[in-house]
Amino acid sequence: MKKEEIPQDDGALNKLTKEVVYAVDSEGRYTTALSTGWNVKATALDVAWKDIEERVALARQKVLNKEVSPLLYFMELNLMDTATLAAYTGFWKWTIQRHMKPSVFNQLPEKKLQQYATAFNISVAELKKIDPA
Amino acid sequence: MKVDFEHLQAAHCENGVTTNLLKSAGVNQLTEPLSFGIGSGIFFVYIPLLKINNGPAIAFRTMPGLIFKRTCNALRIPVIRKKFSSKETAEKVLEECLQAGQPVGCQVGVYFLTYFPKEYRFHFNAHNLIVYGREDDRYLISDPIMENVTTLSRYELERVRFAKGALAPRGQLYYPKQHTVVTDDQIKQAIKNGIKKSVNDMLRIPFNIAGVKGIAGTGKKIKRWKNQLGTQQAGLYLAQLVRMQEEIGTGGGGFRYIYGAFLQEAYAYHRNEALLEISNQFTQSGDRWRNAAVQAAGIYKGRIGTQADFDVMGDYLLEIAEIEKKAFTALGQIKWQ
């Protein structure tokens, strides 16, 4: 890539900083320059976020349908998978799978709910209810 | 409390931390491309079965932590690296280092990294930054991907140092043990050994998941993605590929460009014309990676998406594998002085 061809599009990172990019000058020597971003990269990030939004919406619907406990919704909302949630709460993955069942979740003692609430950075009351907006 | 330290921006976080920490320890010759090359940072791997953020696990560089480790080893600089089970001890040790005038590299998770834009904050635990002081309740932070230095509160720093999940940093900190002067001859040897290691990594790992065989293997897989996954899911996979390739600051197969820059700098030490020629091949490879990313973007934006478009995408990677195979083979044949 030539130095003049370094993309200067807008990107999410641009709010924070420009990025260093390596490129060659007219004599083929490597040099660095700053870039504000590249739309190819920005769209890749958009696609990832759109997927997350869809997963969150789907999880939310499943919770409202009482197919699954609110854990799934908050897990998706916090971009976690079961392994990450297990690491943050200290529960085993299979325990979390069990707690995904509404019948099991509704019987959970306050202490365990608090472990989840802490991992999601919310209160136990918020964990228990998803408002049907 | 502030340590004598110079912040230099880099394209990639671990290169930057390595370069800046070693410079502050007296290794004045070091640049980002030299760290990347000496630390054998260039790589490719497609890890089968593992999923990251519900997509394929693809990396364009070595395992986190290896660039620093290998660069220090190559220059015979002893390293201190500590992990902690207790948050209190982790902070105490950090404080002691700063008191002693030692800037400290930390592995952190970006999900809670407050100064990052929200769009970048995934559960990714292998970001690196340097702590170089504290003023009242705020730690002074040099994040190599940023133009300027920043700060984090005690709590914020603790939270990112103790992020959990895959590659959890567990408070990990690291720094060169002592001030070291490195001779140009040592750098020269380290360049040679770094290149040899990369040639091995890229050409001689069996199976088609790593190195140039991994690139070709991924190209072939991509051609099957449309049928296997459906266009939408395949688009998500491609977006993930591009995001891994474009890891902050390394835009467009940027690691290939950094390697090209490294070979030009290597020429200053070795005076072997072949290095300049091979540097050009890495520039070509980087350009192809960029073209591939543009093609991928066409697919994940939904602008194109026929099987032929996936074939073109896969063929880009097959072509890249050929270019890099030639380049690394040529590097392997260099007669070193």
Interface residues (C-beta under 8 A of the other chain):
Chain A: M1 I6 P7 A12 L13 K15 L16 T17 K18 E19 V20 V21 Y22 A23 V24 G28 R29 Y30 T32 L34 S35 W38 N39 V40 K41 T43 A44 L45 V47 A48 W49 D51 R55 L79 M80 D81 A83 T84 A87 Y88
Chain B: Q9 A10 A11 P33 N53 N54 Y111 Y115 F116 P117 K118 E119 Y120 F122 H123 I145 M146 E147 N148 K164 G165 A166 A168 G235 L236 A239 Q240 V242 R243 E246 I248 G249 G251 G252 G254 Y257 I258 G260 A261 Q264 S279 N280 T283 G286 D287 R290 A293 V294 A296 A297 Y300 K301
